[in-house]
Amino acid sequence: MGMSMPGRSQALSISAWGAVALLFFCGLLSAFSAGPLAGQEPLRVAAAADLEPVLPPILDRFRAATGIATEVTYKSSAVLTTQIENGAPFDVFFSADMGFPKRLIDAGLADPSGSADSTTPVLYARGTLVLWERRGTPLPAPSLDLLRSPKLKRLAIADPERAPYGRAAVAALTKLHLYGGLKPRIVTGENIAQAAQFAYSGNADAGLISMTSAVTSRMQAAGEYFVIPRDLYPRIEQGVVIVSGTKQRAAAHKLIEYVLSATVQAELARSGLAPAK
């Protein structure tokens, strides 16, 4: 008995299944191209605590655009600097100031652009200090008058020894001639995220915190903020460097370039960080 040839409808069916298989295969290729690059370790990012409300969606889009995954550790700039000095395997360090990354450059532990003769961190944003207070308290609305109010019993700030926003808070209070009187009432967080949490939870009546913390949805729902006049504290210039021991220098460069792009700079501005330029 001879083998029968497939009829027209059967041939069309086989052709249709082939097209489906081809589309499925192309979909797999597309999915793999959007994911981490084959064999590439995630880029290890050390980031100042003021970036915790801001950076995650930016890094998600960076991964979608480049295929480079990231792992982020958020702590105070001082703590991250010490960890890098002690050999922590980070690839990129986004600080909340220029001083800590400059310290790493001077020690030969980091560089801004891969060139040995460069000695200045890359400026990626400028921070803003605000006074945040929960709604419904008997205290005055957030303003400089709140800082002068005897009803203010506890004021949260970040540790000025570890966090640039803490130093800015102390500078502003000192210039207002309020630091001496308020010092016994200050509640100190390890970093700006913890200081914001103290204010949010009621463990402090108010907090001198970063605008990046104050404009998050939960903080805006619970309270309101006042922008501290910029002439009351030194500019909070935030710098980024590449850790010298990285094995992913090209990926680190791509991340820095992405953060400096016009689109991301505009997003940082909406989140409370003034653009670098």
N, C-alpha and C positions, 0 to 999 in steps of 0.2 A: 504494500500500500504506500503510495507516495505521500510525502509531507505536504500538507495544505498550506498555502500562503495566506498571511493575514489579510482579512478584508479591509476595505477602505476605512470603516468606522474603527476597527481595531488598530489600524496604523495611526489614525488620528489620535486615538487614546494613548498609544505609546509615545507619540510626539508630544502630547500635552504633558504627560508625566515627565518627560525629559526637560520640558521648559520649566516645570515646577522645581525639579531637582536643581536645575541651573540657577534659578532665582534663589533657592535655599542656600546653595553654595556661595553665591555672591553676597547674600546676607551675612553668612558666617565671616566672610572676608571683611566686610564692612564693620562688623562687631569687633573683630580682632584689631582692625586698624584704629578703632576709637579707644581701645583699651591700652594697658601698659605695653610698651615696646617689648618684644620678645627677649627674655633673658635680662631685662633691666631691673635693677633693684629700685624701690621707691626712693625718691629724693627726700633726704632727711632734713627737715626745716626746723630751725630754732626760731621762735617768734615771740616778741614781747607780748605781755598779757593784754595790752590795749588792742591787739589785732584779733583776739579770739572771736569777737562778734562780727568781724569784717572779712577775715581771710578765707573761711571754709568755702563759700560759694565761688570765690575767685579761683581757688585751687581746683574746684570741680570743673569749671570751664576751661582752665589751663590743661587739665587732663584730657578733656574732650577734644581740645584743639591740637594737642601735641602727642597724646598717648603716654605722657609722663605722669606717673602716680607720685603722690607725696605722703609723707608721714610727718606730722607737726607736733612739736612740744611747745606749749605755752607756759612761760614763767616770767618772772621779772628779768629785766635786761642784765642785771648784775649776776643773778643766779645762772643764767645761760652762759654768760661770759666765763664764769668760774668753771662751769662744766666743760666748755671748750678748752680752757686752759688745762684742765685735767684729762683731756683726751677723749671727750665725748664725741662719738662719730657723726657729727652733723656735717651737712654739705653747704648749707646757706644759713646765715644769721640775719634776721630782721630785728633790729634793735629799736627801742623807743627814744634813742638819742644818738649822737655821733660819737660821744666819748668812749663808750664801751667797745664798739667795733674798732675804733681807732686804737684802743689799747691792744686789741688782738693783732692789728696790723703791725704796730710797733714791736710786738713780741714775735713777729714772723709766723703767726698762726692763722692769718687771714689776709685776703687782698680783695680789692673791690672789682677788679677787672681782669685779673690773670696776668697783669704786667708787674714785674718786680719793682719798678720804679714808682708806682703809684702809692700814695700814702694817705689818701682821703677816702672814707667810706662813700658809697653812692647814696645821695639824698633821694629818698623815695616818697616822703610826705612830711607834713608839719602838723603837730598835734595841737589840740585846743583843750584848755582846762575849763571845767564848768563846776558850778555848785548845784548839786541835785538834792531834792527834798521830796519826801512822800507827801501826797495830798492828804488833807484832812487833819493835819497837826495843828496845835494851837500856836505854832511858831509863825513869825512873819514869812511871807512868800520869799522864795529864793532870790537873794540880792545881797549886796554888800551889807545892808542893814541886818540881815539874818546873822551874818558873822559877828556883828557887834551886839547882838541881842543876849542879855543875861539868861534868857530862857533856853538858849542853845547849850545843852549839857554834854553832848558827845558829838564830835565831828570826825568823820572817817577820812583818812588820807592814806596813800600808799607809802611804804617805807622809804623815806628820802635817801637812805643809804643804798637802796637797791633799785629803786624805780624812778625814772626821770620825772614822771608826773608827781611823785611825792616831793621831789626837790622843787618843782614848780609851785606846788601848794605852799611849801614853807616859804619860798621867795615871795609869793603874793601876800601871805599873812604878815611877813616881816615888813614889807613895804607899806602895808596898811597899819603898821604899829599894833598888830593884834596877836602876834605869835606868842609873846610872853604870857599874856592873859589866857590864851586858848590852849597853850601847851598841855596843862594838866587834864584838859577835856578831850584831847585828841586820841582817837582809837586808830591804831596803825595796822594796815593790812600788809601782807607780804608783797603783794603786787596790786596793780590798779583794779584787777578783777575782784580781788578779795575786798578791797576798800568799797567798791560798788555794792558788793553783796552785803557788807555791814550796813550800809545805808538802806538798801532795799528791804532787808529783813527786820529793820527796826533796832538793830544792835547799835546803831548810831542815829542821831536825829537828822543828820544831813551828811553829805560827802563831797569833798573836792575831788572830782574824778575826771576821766577822759570823756570827751564828747562821744567817742565811739561806744562807750558803755551807756551813756545817757540816752542815746537815740535808738537803742534796741527796743523792740516792740514791748517787752515786758516792763522795762523801766519807764517808757513813755506812758504805758497804761497805768502805772502805779504812782507816778509823780511828775514833777516838772523841773526844769533846770534854768540856770542863769549863766550866761557866758562871762567868765571872768575877763575884765579888760586886759588886753594883751600887753599893755605897758606895765603891768604889775609883776610879770615874771619873764625870765629869759625865754627866747623862742625854743619851742620843743621841736628840734629838727631830728628826724628819724632816718637812720642810715642802715644800709645793708651791705654785707660783705660775703665773700665766698671763703669757706674754711679751707685752709691750705692743703689739708690732708685728703680732700675729696677726690674720689675716683669718677665723679660725675660732673666735671667742670662744664662741659657743653650744656648739659641739662640745667645746671645752676644758672648759666648765662641766659638761657631761654626763659627761665622763670623771672629773673630780674628784668629782662627786656619786656616781658609780658606785663609785669606790675607797673613799669614805666610807660606803657602804651596809653594813648589818649583815652581809650574806653575805660580802662581800669582806673586811671587817675580820676576820671569823672565819677566813677563809682565810689572811690575812696572819699572824695569831697562830699558826696551825699551821706557818707557814713561818719563824717566828723573829722576827716583828715584833709587838710588843705593840700592841694597838689604840690609836687616838688618844684615845678617851674611856675 
